[in-house]
C-alpha cells in the first residue's frame, strides 16, 4: 500500500506545475516550537519547490566543506572515466599541510582512481582529495578549477556565492547562502553516482601502491544508525561541514512515502543541548527536527479547484450579463498540515493583478487575474483566475463605446478644438469681409454748390 501511495505521489508531483507554488516559507511559526538554534535553516520540497522553513536563507555564510558539492559536480561532469588513476602530487598534499583539517591520509606518489577520490571527498570529507581533483580537472591549476567553480555557480543562477578554494577551509571571499546551496545540490542530485556516494555510511577503499585498504566513515551522522541522537531513518546524505567561521553545517536529503525534501543548516553551534554533559552538533539536531516535523505534519492536499468561485468582476458591452465569475485555472495542490483541505485555506484575488471590470466578449477559460492561496495568513501557492463562462458582446454597445472612447480621446479633443478654432477664424473673417463690403456699398454724401454773397 505504501509503495502504491509513493508511486502516486511521485507521478502527481511530476505533473504539478511549479509556477503554482509560492516561494515564501509557510511554516516558519513552527521554528520557535522546534527551538531551532542554528543561524541559517532552510527546508524545501524537492517535488514542487515549496519552502517549508526559511530562516536567513539569503544570509551570506562561510560554507565549510559544503563547498565540496560543487567540487564533485565539476569532477563528475568533466571526467568521463571515473576509473582513471591519478598519481598524487606532493604539492597537493602540501596545500593543506598544517591546516589540521579532515583528510583521508593520501600520500604523495600514491595512485588513486577518480572514483575513490570522490568517495574520499564526499564521505570522509578529505581536503587533500579536493585539491587533488581540482588540480587534475583544472589542468594542473587549482586556481583555474576555482574559476570554473565560480563560472558554474553564476550560470546556475547563484546570487551570493563565491569560491576561493575547492575544499571550503575558511578564506576571505569564500561564501555562499542556503538558497544558493539548494540550487547547487539539486543540480548535483541529477548527476550519476553523486546520490549514491553521499548516501554511503562506510566505504572500503581498495589498496593502492602505497596503502592497504582504507575504511572511510561518513561524517554525516544523520545516515548512521549508530548515532541514535542524530539518526534519521529516511535521510539520504548529503554533506557536512565544519570550520571556525562556518560553525556546524549540513545539507541533507530525506524521502518518505513519496515526499522528498532538502534541508540546509548553517552556523550551527557545538554545545550540550541534550543535557547529557557532552557537546552536541546543533546543525544535525536542527536538521533532524525540521525534517521529522515536516514528514509528520505536512501533506500534499488539494486546496483549490476550478469549481471554486474566487471572485466576480463587472462586464461592460454586454446586454445579457453584467458580471463574470472567476475560478482557479486548474486544480491546485499544496503542502499543508495534515487534516486540512480546501476549506482550511483562503483563495484571495491579488488586487494589482485582477481587474474589477472587463469588456465583453469574454471566453470561458480566459485568464483574467491571479489569486493567492492562504493558509494561516501565509501564502502557500498562487493560481491564475479564469472566466467560468462565455460572455457575448453587444454590437450596439460596442459601437457606442467606441464612439464614446473616440470622443474622450485626447487626439479627438485636440482635433475638435482645432476645427472649432478654424471655424471661429473662418466665421470671423467672413464677418469682417462682409463689414468691409457693406461699407464699400454705402453711398458717399454729395456736396452742394457753395453759396456766395
Protein Blocks (a to p, Z undefined) as FASTA:
>chain_A
ZZmmmmmmmmmmmmpcfklpcfbdfklmmmmmnopabfbdcdddfklopafbdghklbcc
dekjmlmmmmmmmmmmmmmblkbccdddfklmmmmgoklpacehiaehiacdfklmmmmm
mmnopaklmmmmmmmmnnopaklmmmmmmmmmmmnopabbccfbfnopacehiacdfklm
mmmmmmmmmpghklmmmmpfbdcddddfkbccdddddfblklmmklmmlocfkbgcjbdc
ddfklopaddddddeehiacddddehiacddfkonopacdfklmmmmmmmmmmmmmgccd
dfbdfkbcfbdcddehiakbccdcdddfbdcdddddehiafklpccdddfklccfbdcdd
ddehiafbdcdddeehiafbdcddddfbdcdddfklmmmmmmmmmmmpmklmmmmmmmmm
mmmmmmmmmmmmmmmmmmmmpccddddddddZZ
